[in-house]
Amino acid sequence: MLARRRMASERARLAAMRRVLRVAVKLHRCSTPWKAGPCWRVQKALDEQGIDYQTVKGPMRPGKRNELLRISGQRLYPVIEFEDGSVYRAESADMAATIRAGRLDEKRGT
C-alpha cells in the first residue's frame, strides 16, 4: 500500500514538472514595447485565456525577418508556432478571436 502511494506521488510530481517545463506555443512578434497593435492584440488574447507561450521577439524590418520566413513562409507578425513545428498566421483580429473562442488547438498542424 505504501509503495503504491509513493509511486502515485512520484507520477504526480513528474506530471507537474512536465506541465511547468512545457511551453505550449511560441509567439513570434515584433520587438516593440508598446501595448498596442497586432502583436499585442494576439499576446493579450493568449494571456486572457491562460495559454502558456514563449515570446520570440524578432526584427522590426520585414527584410530582416529571415527566421520568420523560414518557419512560416512569410514575413508578417504575429505568428504562433506550435510544439510540433506547425504555424498559425492570420490577421491579428482573427487570431485573437480564434484564441478567445478556445479554438487555437484547431489550428495546430494546418
C-alpha positions as CSV (number, residue, x, y, z in Angstrom):
1,M,0.0,0.0,0.0
2,L,2.8,2.4,0.9
3,A,4.7,1.6,-2.3
4,R,1.6,2.4,-4.4
5,R,1.2,5.7,-2.7
6,R,4.8,6.5,-3.3
7,M,4.5,5.6,-7.0
8,A,1.4,7.7,-7.4
9,S,3.0,10.6,-5.6
10,E,6.1,10.3,-7.9
11,R,3.9,10.2,-11.0
12,A,2.0,13.3,-9.9
13,R,5.3,15.1,-9.2
14,L,6.7,14.2,-12.7
15,A,3.4,15.3,-14.3
16,A,3.6,18.6,-12.5
17,M,7.2,19.1,-13.7
18,R,6.2,18.4,-17.3
19,R,3.4,21.0,-17.1
20,V,5.8,23.6,-15.7
21,L,8.5,22.9,-18.2
22,R,6.3,22.6,-21.3
23,V,5.7,25.7,-23.4
24,A,2.6,25.1,-25.5
25,V,3.3,27.7,-28.2
26,K,5.8,30.3,-29.3
27,L,4.5,33.7,-30.2
28,H,6.7,35.3,-32.8
29,R,6.1,39.0,-32.6
30,C,7.7,42.4,-33.2
31,S,10.0,43.8,-30.6
32,T,8.1,47.0,-29.9
33,P,7.4,47.7,-26.2
34,W,4.0,49.3,-26.8
35,K,0.9,47.6,-25.6
36,A,-1.0,48.3,-28.9
37,G,-1.1,46.9,-32.4
38,P,-1.4,43.4,-33.9
39,C,1.3,41.7,-31.9
40,W,0.0,43.0,-28.6
41,R,-3.6,42.0,-29.6
42,V,-2.7,38.4,-30.0
43,Q,-0.4,38.3,-26.9
44,K,-3.2,39.8,-24.8
45,A,-5.7,37.1,-26.0
46,L,-3.2,34.4,-25.1
47,D,-2.8,36.0,-21.6
48,E,-6.6,36.3,-21.2
49,Q,-7.1,32.6,-22.0
50,G,-4.2,31.4,-19.7
51,I,-2.3,29.8,-22.6
52,D,1.4,29.1,-21.9
53,Y,3.6,30.7,-24.5
54,Q,7.1,31.8,-25.1
55,T,7.7,35.2,-26.7
56,V,10.1,35.3,-29.6
57,K,10.8,38.9,-30.5
58,G,12.1,39.5,-33.9
59,P,13.4,42.3,-36.2
60,M,11.3,45.3,-36.9
61,R,12.2,45.5,-40.6
62,P,10.4,42.9,-42.7
63,G,13.5,42.4,-44.9
64,K,15.4,41.1,-41.8
65,R,12.8,38.5,-40.8
66,N,14.5,35.6,-42.3
67,E,13.8,33.2,-39.5
68,L,10.1,34.1,-39.6
69,L,10.2,33.5,-43.4
70,R,11.8,30.1,-42.8
71,I,9.2,28.8,-40.3
72,S,6.1,30.4,-41.8
73,G,6.7,31.1,-45.4
74,Q,6.1,34.9,-45.0
75,R,7.4,37.9,-43.2
76,L,4.4,39.3,-41.2
77,Y,3.9,39.3,-37.5
78,P,2.4,37.8,-35.4
79,V,2.9,34.1,-35.9
80,I,2.1,31.3,-33.5
81,E,4.4,28.3,-33.7
82,F,3.2,25.0,-32.1
83,E,5.5,22.5,-30.5
84,D,5.0,20.2,-33.5
85,G,6.6,22.9,-35.7
86,S,3.3,23.9,-37.4
87,V,2.4,27.6,-37.5
88,Y,-0.7,29.7,-37.5
89,R,-0.9,33.1,-39.1
90,A,-3.9,35.2,-39.9
91,E,-5.0,38.8,-39.4
92,S,-4.4,39.6,-35.7
93,A,-8.1,40.3,-35.0
94,D,-8.9,36.9,-36.4
95,M,-6.1,35.2,-34.4
96,A,-7.3,36.9,-31.2
97,A,-10.9,35.8,-31.9
98,T,-9.8,32.2,-32.5
99,I,-7.8,32.2,-29.3
100,R,-10.7,33.8,-27.2
101,A,-13.1,31.2,-28.7
102,G,-10.9,28.4,-27.4
103,R,-10.2,27.2,-30.9
104,L,-6.4,27.7,-31.1
105,D,-5.7,24.0,-30.9
106,E,-7.8,23.5,-34.1
107,K,-5.1,25.5,-36.0
108,R,-2.3,23.1,-35.0
109,G,-0.9,21.1,-37.9
110,T,-2.6,23.3,-40.5
